[in-house]
Amino acid sequence: MPIDLRLDASEVPLLTDLYELTVAAAFFAHGLNDAGSFELGIRRLPPGRGYMIAAGVERLIEALEEYRFDEKAIAHLRSLDLFTPEFLDYLASFRFSGAVRALPEGTIFFAGQPVVEIHAPLIEAQLIETIALNQVGFASMAATKAARCVGVAAGRRLIDFGPRRAQGADATLITARSSYIAGFHGTANVLAGMRYGIPVFGTMSHSFIMAHETERKAFEDFIDNFPKLSTLLVDTYDTVRGVAIASEIGARMRARGLKLQAIRLDSGDLPDLSRKARRLLDQANLKDTAIFASGNLDEYKIAELVDSSAPIDAFGIGTSLAVSDDAPAGDFTYKLVEYKGTGRLKTSAGKLSTPGRKQIFRGFNSSGIAMGDLIGLLDESASTVTREFKSPPAKVTPLLETMMEVGRRIMPRPELATIRTNLASGLAALDPRIKMLRRPAEYSARQTAALGALVISEKLKAENRQA
């Protein structure tokens, strides 16, 4: 019997809300399966966020390429006694045949903008709603959280320490991948290292030290086994004394041609302890031994430590990153925006959707700074919308790209290094006021005149649909 800690590719179609299947079955029974377009985006930014980062798109595309109901899945659905044999036969031969347009991973986006568009036969597009929201939503939240940490770290190294705190096995992989995209140096997650080629980092545990009779012997034993991974955890007992012992051991290592890589502070008054640790290390001629800090850190605490000039060289970020603790969920939606070539919209109070297939146009000034976005219709172009920017942009770039057609990928899978570089460029082009941790400025993202006219037209039509 396989362990439960798994998700086979054949199980992905069942990773869905039941209503996706019942709605799809009803569509099937009544012959509603013309081409439809669904749009995934975020209705409003989470508190304190001035921007969001698109992530998880490649994982979604991988899932769609292999999306199929095998015999075991069909047998389970049959056992629910809900679906007709004809619908189950349809699912047995199901393959995703649609198109995907999306923001390339690492692209900055804002509220009300499409991140992913699925254009496919209605039933196909409906069935994949849950997996699309599941994969893109949390990955984008984690990437944004990580980018905020990178933004305040002032070049200091950041490591994902989240696997033990993340809410589920898949979340650990998403966190490691998203944080690396955002600029983290690596992860503690060995599986993520193997799967994505992300550098892996680790130190030592408190239990290793506590299992020894003395802290000194624990340090010596660990270095004996891992001289190239010699980061010593110094806060199991008295932290300053732990640093002093580590400094003595580091000095002896230097005499043998080895190097004490770092000491790790995991608790206490980090500004004060890091200064005391730096003095002790420097006195032992260990100026190149780094100070690594961890312990309930997030972007706000990192900013405070950097602003206090605490001599800390690197940070391990665990719980706050793994669950995006101050904004654990985003108001992501997946809405039908077009069916049979005509717009569709939802008019619920506070949940108005926007009809039509779209494109996002980002304007840049002559210095390369993003000056605002226009959300337009698919048949608009950079040249036709340029005049609608409040100030004439030096360049206008359309952001959504076609990534799949007839169910197959048409663009090569990007390397994570490329995504990292593109995201760094995107953040550099963003006004610093929009990247502030608290009370960020609002970025200009509005509809083109053509999209605005379509919204008005479809609102009138929606009134007639409620007959």
N, C-alpha and C positions, 0 to 999 in steps of 0.2 A: 504494500500500500504506500503510494507516494506521500511524502509529508505535505501538510496543508499549506506550507509556506511556499506557494508557487502560483503562477498564472500562465497556463499554457496558451499558445497562440490560438488553439482551437476553442478556448473558453472565452475569448474576447467578445464575440457577438452576444454572449449571455451576460456580460458585464454591462447591464443596461437596466433601466427602469421598466417595469412590466408594461406601463402604458405605451412605451414606444412600440412594443410588439402588438398590443391590442389595437392601437391606432393604425399601425401598418396593416393589420389584418382587416380592419374596417375599410381602409383605403382600397385594399385588394378586392374585397367583396363587392365594392360599388364602382370599380373601374376607375378610380382616381389615381393615376400614375403618370400623368404628363410631367414634363420637365418643371422642376421647382428650384428655387434658390433660397438657401438658408444662410443667415449671417450670424457669426459668432463675434461678440464684442462685449464691452463692459459698459453698463448703463451709467454708472457714476464712479469716480475715483474713490478708493478707500480713504478714510480720514488721514490727513497728513501727507498724502501722496500728491506730488505735482505732475507725475508722469507714470507710465507703466512701460514694461519691456516685454515684447512678444517672445514667448518660449514655448516649447512643447509641440511646435508645429511638425517637426521632423518625426517625432515619435507617433503623432497622429497619422501622418502619411504612411509610415511603416505599417501601422495597424490596418489601414484601409487596403493596402496592397495584399494583405493576407486574410482579409475579412471573409469568413465563410462559416456556415453552419455544418459541422460534421455529423456523423450518424449519432453520436452520443448526445449532442446538443438537440438534434431533432427528436430523439427518444425522450429526452427530458421535457421538451415542450409538449410533446404528445401526452405525457403523463399528467400534465396540468388540466387536461380535458377542457381546453378553452378554444383551440384552433381547429379549423377544418382541415381535412386531408389535403385539399387543394392548396391552401396557404402553406402548409408544411412542405409540400412538394416544391412550391416556389422558393421557400427558404433553402431547401436542400440544394438547389442549383444556383443560389444567390452568389453573385460576385459584384463588388462595387464597380460601377461602370462610369461614374461621374467625373467631374472636373473639380479641381481645388485651386482657388486663388487665395493667396494669403500674404501677410507681411513676412518677409524673411526673418528668421529668428534673430533676435538682437535688435530689432527695429523698435524705436520708441513710439508709443501710441498714447491716445487720450480717450476720454469718455465719448461715447457716441460714434466711434469709428469702427469699421469692420476690421477684425483681425484675421478671420478666416471666412471665406465664402465657399459653400458647397453647392454646386450646380449639378443636379442629377435627377433621374426619375424620382418622383415624390417619395415613394416608399423607401428607396435607398437612402435618401437624404434624411428622412425621418428616423430610420433605424440607428443611425450613427450619432444622434444627438448626445447621448450620455457619454460615450467615450470621447467625443470631441471636447465637451465641456470639462470632463474629468482631466484630460491630459493638458489642455492648453491653459485652463484656469489656474491650477496650483503652480504649474511651471512658471507662468508669468508672474504670479505673486512672489515666488521664491527668487526669481531673477531680479525683480525690482528691489526686494529686501536686500539682496546681496550687493546690488549696485549702490544702494544707499550707504552700505558699510564701506565699500571701496571708495566712495566719494569723499568720506571724511577721514580715511586712514592715512592720507598724505603720503602715499607710496609705501606704507608698511605692508608686510606680507599678511595675507589672510588665509586661514585654512578652515574648511568645513569640518566641524566637529559634531555634526548633527545626527549620525546614524542611530545612536542609542535613544534619542529623544523624538525622532520623527514618528508620525502616526501611521505606521505601516511600512512594509518592506519596499513597496514601489516608491513611496514618498522619499525614502533615503536616496534612491537613484535620481529621482527628479531634482532633489535639492543639490546633490553633488554636481549634476550636469548644469543646472541653471546657475549655480554660484560660480562655476568655472567660466561659463559664458560671460558672466558679469565682471570677471576680472580676478576672482580668487586664485591663489597660487596652487591650490590642490585640495585634497580631501583626505579624511581618515578612512573613508569607505573603500575597502579593498576591492569589492565587487565592481564598484563604479570605476575604479582604476583600471580593472581588466576590461570592462565593457566599453569604456569611452576613451581610454588612453590618458586619463587624468593622473597627474603625479599624486602619489600617496605619501602621507606624512603621519608620524606617530611619535609618542614620547614614551612614557612608562606609567604604571598605575600606582596608586597609593597602596594597594594590596601587596605589591611586590616589596615595597619598603617595610610595610607592617609585618610581613612574614619573616623578615630578618631580625636578628637580635639587635642590630645597630643600623642606623641610617647610612653610616659610612660604608659598612660592608655591602649594603644593598646597592649603593652607587657603584662601588668597585666591581661587584658581580655583574651588574648590567653592562658597564663599559667593557668588561672582559669579553662579553658575548657580542656586543654591538658598538665597537669603538667609533664607527662612522655615523651612528645614530645616537650620539651621546648628548641627549637633552635630558637633564636631570630635574625631576620634580621635587621642589625644595620646601613645600609647605605642609608636609604630613604632620610635622611637629612644630617646633619654633622656626619660622621662616628665615629669619636673619641668620640663625645658627646653621640652618640647612644650606644657605648660600655660602657661608664661611667654609663649611665642609666641602661643598662642591668646588669652591675656589682652590682649596688645598689640593684636591684631586686633579683639578684642571691644570694646576702648575706642574704637578708631577707628569701629567700626560704630555705637556709641552716639552718637558725635558726628554721625553721618549720619542719626540717627533710626531705626537698626536695632537688632536685639537678637541677641546670641550666645545661642542657645537653651541649649546644654549643651556640656560636654566629656565624652568617654567614656574611661573607664579599662578596659582589657581584660586586664591582667596585673599581676603584681607584688604587693607588700604593700598591699592595698587600703586598710586603715585608715590607714596612714602616708601613702600617696600622696593619699588623699582629703583628709586634713587639710592637707597642703601645697598641694594644688590649691585648696582653699577659701580659704586665706590669700592666695594669689596672685590669685584672682578678686576677692576682697573688696577687696584693695589697689588693683585696677584699677577699683573702683566697679562691679563686676559681681555684686552680691549676688543678683540674680535669675537668674543663669546657673546652671543645674542641673548636678549631677555625676551622670553615668550610669555604672553599672558592669556589666560582663559578664565572661565568661571562666570556664567550668566552675563556675557557681554552682548551688546547690540550696537546699532549705529549711534545711539545717543550716548552710551557710555564710552564708546571709542572716541567720539568727538570730544567728550570731556577730558579723556586721557591725553589726547593729542594737544588740546588747548592748554592743558596744564604742563606741557613739555615733559611729561613722564618719559624717561628713557627706555621705552618699550619698542622692540623691533618688529614684533609680529603678534598676531592675535588669532586665537582659535574661537570660532563662533559656533555655538551648539544649538541649544533649544530655540533661541530667538529666530534663528535662520530656518531651522528645520520645520517650524510650524508658522513662520511669519507672524510672530506672537502679537504684535500690535495691530495687525491687519490679516487675520488668518484666512479670510475668504473675501473674494471680490464679487461684485454684483454682475457676474457674467451671464449673458443670455444667448440663446440660439433661436432665432426667429425666422419664420418664413417671410421673405421680402418680395418674392415674385413667384407666380404660378401661371403656367400656360402663357408666358410672355407679358403678363400684366402685373402691376405692383400689388402688394398686399401689406397691410399694416394693422397693428393692434392699437386700440385707442383707450385702453384701460387707464384710469386715473393714476398718474405717477409712473406709468409703464408704457408710455407711447413708444412704438417702434417706428422705424423709418423705412419706407418702401423703396424698392428698386435695387438693381445691381449697381455697385458703386466703385469708385476709385478715390483714393486719397492723394491730394496734391500738396506737397510741402514746399513752401517758398523759402529761399535763402537770400540773405543780403550779400553785398559785395565782400564782406568779411567771412562769409561761410556760416553765419549764425542763422539758425532756423527762426523765421519771423512769423510763422503761422501756417496753419493747414486749411485747405478747403476740401470739404467732402462733397464730391460730385457724382454724377452718373457715369456708368461704364462707357458710354459713347462720347463723353467729354474728353478733352486732351489738355496737356500742359499749355499749349498755345491758346486754346479757347478760354481757359479760366484765368489766365495771367492778369487780365484787366480787372478781375474781381478782388484782387488783394488790395488791402487798404493803402499800402505803399508799393510801388513797383518793385518786384523782386528781381535780383540779378539772375536767379536760376529757379526753375520750378521742376520738381522731381515727382513722378508718380510712384507710389510706394507698393501697392499690391501687385504681386507677380503670379502668373499661372504656373503651378507646380505639378499638377496632374491633369491629364486628359484621358478620356475613356478608361479610367481606372488605373492608369499606369503613370509612374513618375516620368516627367519630361525634363526635369532639371537635375543635374548631378547632386548627390547628397553633399552638403557643404561640410568642410572640416570645422571642428570646434574652434581651432585657432583663427579661422577666417571669421567666424561669428563673433569671437572676442574682439577682433580688430575692428569689425564694422560697428559693434556696439560702442567701443571706446570712441570712435569717430563721431557717432551719433550723440553721445553724451557731451563731447567737447563742443559740439555745435549747438548745444542747448543753453539758453540764458541761465546763468548761475542762480538767479532768483527762483527759477522753476525747480531747481534741484535742492532748495533749502529743506532741512529736516522738519522745521516747524513753520506753519503758515506760508507755504510756497506760493509764489505768484501763479496766476492762472494763464495758461497758454491759450493762444487764440486758435480755436478750431471750430469752424462754422460751415454751414451748407452753402453750396453754390445756388445761384438763382434758379437754375433748372431743377435741382433737387428740391428746393423749397416749393416750387410750383407743383411738383409731383406729389409732395406731402399734402398740399391743400386739396388737390384733385382726388387723391385716394381717401382722404378723410370724408369727402362728400360721398364717394362710392360706398365707404364702409357703413354709412348710415342706412343705405338701401339694402345692405347685406343682412341687417338685423330685422328681417321681415318675419 
